Amino acid sequence: MSPQKLFFSAAAALLLLALFLPQTASRTLPDPPCPPSSCGNLHNITFPFRLKSSPQNCGYPKYVLDCWNNQPSIMFETERYNVQAINYSDYSIRVVDPGLQDQTNRNCTSFPKIVLGSDFFDTGFKFRSTGANVPIVYTTCSTNLSKEYVHTEFCTKARSNGSSYVTIGDRLSIRDVPRSCSFETVAWASVNGLIPGDNSSLSSIHAALGYGVELSWKRAYLCRDCERSGGQCFFDDPLNLEGVSCSHRCYDDTGFDLPLPCSIHYYGVLVILYGLVTIVPFLGIRFLLGIILFVVLVVYQRKRRHLPGDVTIQDFLDIQSKLLPINYSYAEIKKMTNGFKEKLGEGTNGTVYKGKLKSGPLVAIKMMKKTIGTRKEFLNKVATIGSIHHVNVVHLIGFCVEGSNRALVCEFMPNGSLEKWVLSEQGNTTPLSYKQTFQISLGVAHAIAYLHNKGCDNFVNMPHNVLLDENFNPKISYFGLANLDDADNNVVHSFGMLLIKLARKLINMNPNADAMWIYDQIMEGNEVVVTGDGSEEERKAMKKIIVVALWSIQMKYADRPPMNRIVEMLEGDEDLIEMPPRSFIAPHT
């Protein structure tokens, strides 16, 4: 091809692209005439935000705020965040994890209630990160570290040895961290919350954690005009908060008498094909070389996934939240388990062994029975499990599918299955406390709501598949990998039965008492919660668990609340929960 023909072909292609570019949505429409509302210290709440009590036309459905005890909050999927401020001049909202809100004048550092990956900010049109947010990394080390790491004590996570540190993660790389250190968790905070001139003290980091995360809602606000006009709104540039474009249909039933851009769009297929035929031969060799280089880079990065090097903390977060589970060989699985030396348990689908990764953390490895499905079925279920990221769901680290061998590699849970704590009749386990019982109930509810939202209810089998970490935080396991029968897959009812089993050892009743007896005792005003060492607040929490359980085992499906509502009931005021009807699917518990 001559240089002249190449030049004109490229110019034609560029002209086509320019004509196809959608027009940027720029016109504005007036906001609905609704009066501003307030909640606590948050005043002048206006469109697109509104309170639940406000008329529906006063805001977008995705921007509904809840006002509870004068504290405004907003739901992201199944998790609730407290709203600190809304700035209508720069289209930003500041939210904070409830577990991190009160960090003032504390000598210890709280753990986030909600653990977030870096994909938390990829929420489509709803919210985007403003770029001011940084990860606060929690680590535990057996040796003292440099001043880049701030020494502290963790409020809720006790370890037998080692020192605790927090640091702002974006200024360090993993190669700077000694091998004696391990990552505990990550919280996100805005740099605007740091004390001016001080970004390395504990008080400054505490101030940032309590300040919260800043998110932008400008894109969604700009897209409203496009959607109202019947167009399709999309982003010109994922990194540019201003880049919102609106696309409309160019034609209806005919291509005649159209504006020039739409005429080219209507007849442009042949023009595009001509451009491809003339340009592709020239670019073919470069494209092939690019594919080869890309494959080499992917293989190189795959080999480095578990090796310390020039990986930044942000890269570490991306690995945790976005990459697929690791495909281990059978030889690696055998080495991790030291030849399958220590067996943790055995079920109908396989045997669980204790193992250890090269980097040090303990893992639980389940070797599946050779009769478990086909290779394709196993990989499909691994892909489903690998997409699950929740603080109350066991994290899938990797898997093995080699020959007839099938294995799952998951995080190790020191306190084992919840089943041994609620069903043990030998009395050889320490009873769960009021606080632990409520913590387990709420954590399992959050996990089930999350799994239900992702369509993964068939992995829930309680209490056998509920595991406990070193702090008795519950995590749902999917080790079974077997679909439950439809008759046994009523998750809400199963959850209600679990709550009754959890509360059984802490309430005054005969071990053989049924749900009817519990219901009658409450309705007659009798005290069913043990008055022992528990505080009044803890006894109220236990009564709330029992009432929620009675709601969950109602005979009529329509009377059973959805899991999102159950989470709200457990987190809300016990006095506001009404008693359910006296109708249960199974009277004996």
C-alpha positions, 0 to 999 in steps of 0.5 A: 500500500502506498503512503498516500492510500494509507494516509487517506484510509486512516483519515477516513477511519478517524472521521468515522470515529469522530462522527460516531462519538455521542454528544455529551449530556450538558443540558440541565433540568430543574430539581423536583420542588421538595423542601430540604430535610435533616437528620442529626447533624446533617442538614439541607438534605436535597435532591438527588438524596432524600430520607426514607420518610420523604416523598419518592419523587424527592430523590433517586432510589439509589440515594435514599438515606435512613435516619436512625437515632439521629444518625443518617446512614446509607446502604451499599449492597447489604452493608450500612455506612454512616453519612458524615457530610454531603457537599452539593457544590462538588458533588461528594458524600463522606461516609464512615465505617460504623466500626471506625467512627469513634477513634478520638482519644483512643489508645488502641485502633479499631478494626473496620466492621466492613472489610473492603477491597479496592473494587469497592469504589467500582460502583458504576453510576452510583458512586466513584472515588474522589481520588483522595482515599488511601488504604490504612494497612493493619499489620502484625510483626514479630520485630520492631519496624521503622517510623514509617509504621505507627505502633499501636494496639488493636482494640478487638484482635488479640494475638499471643505474640508480635507487635501491632502497626498501622500505616498509610499503604500507598507510600510503601511497597511489599518488599519494604515489609520484613518477612516477619510481618503479616497483613491483618486487614485494610481500612479506607480513609480520606487524606483530608481527615489527616491532621494538617502537617502530620501524616504519620502519628497514631492520632492523625491516622485515627482522625482519618479513620473517623473522618471516613471515605469521600465518594463522588456522585457527580456522574450519576447526577449528570446522567439523569438528564440523558436518561430522562430524554431516552438516551443511554448514559456512559463514561468517556474515560473511567478515570475522568469524573467529568466524562459523561456522554449521552447516546441516542438512536440515530434512526427509526425505520429508514435511513433516508433524509437523516443528518450526515452523522446518522446517515454514515451510521446507517450506511457505514458498515461497508465503509468500516469494512473497507477501512479494515481491509485496507489497514489490517494488513499493515497493522497485522504484524504489529498486532501479532507481536503485541499479542505475543508480548501480552502473553509473556507478561501474563505468564511472568506476572502469574509466577510473581503472584506470591513473591515479594518484590516491587508490588505496592500495597494497592497491587496487593489489594487488587490481588485480594479483590479481583484475581481468580483463585490460584490453581495449585498442582497436586504436588503443591497440595501434598507439600502444603499438608505435609503429606496429608498428615493432620486431618481436621474433619471428614464429610460426605464429600471429602476430607479436610486437612490442615496445611500451610502456605509458603508465605506462612499462613495456615490453610484448610484444604479439602480433598474432594471425593473422586465421585464429585462431578465432572471437571467442568462442573467443579471449575464452574463452582470454583469460579462462583465461589471465587467471586464471593468476597465478604468478611463473613464468608470463608475466603477461597485462596486456591484450588487443585484440579489435576487428573482425578484429584479435586481440592479447595484451599481456604483460610484456616478457622481455629475455632472450627465449626459452630456445630460443636459449640451449639450441639455439643452435649458433652459439656467439653466446650466453653459456653458462648457468651451473650456478646459472642452469640449476638456477634455470630447471629448478626455475622451469619445474617450479613453473610446470608444476605450477601450470598442471597444477593449474589444468588448463592443460597445453595452453599448455606448449610447451618450450623455445619457450614458456619466456621469460627475464627480466633475471635469467634467471628462467623464465616460461612464455608462452601466446603460441601459444594453440593446443592441442597434439596429444594425442601431443605433450602429454605435459608430463612427457616434454617437461619431461624432454627440456628438462632434458637439453637444458639440461644438455647444454652443462654435461656431458661427453658427445658432442653426439649422445649419447642418454639410454641413454649418459647412463644407462650413464655414471651407473650405471658411476660415470663423471663426466658433469658437467664439473668446470670452475669449478662447485662440488661443490654445483653439480655435484650439482645438475646430476647431480640435473637429469639423474636427474630428466630420466631419470625424466621420459622413462620409456617407461611412463606409470606410471613417470613422476613427477607434476610435484609430485613432480618439484618435490620431487625438484629441491628435495630431496637428490640422494643420496635420488633413486634411479635410474630403470629403463633404459627410455626413450620415445625413446632419442635426445635 
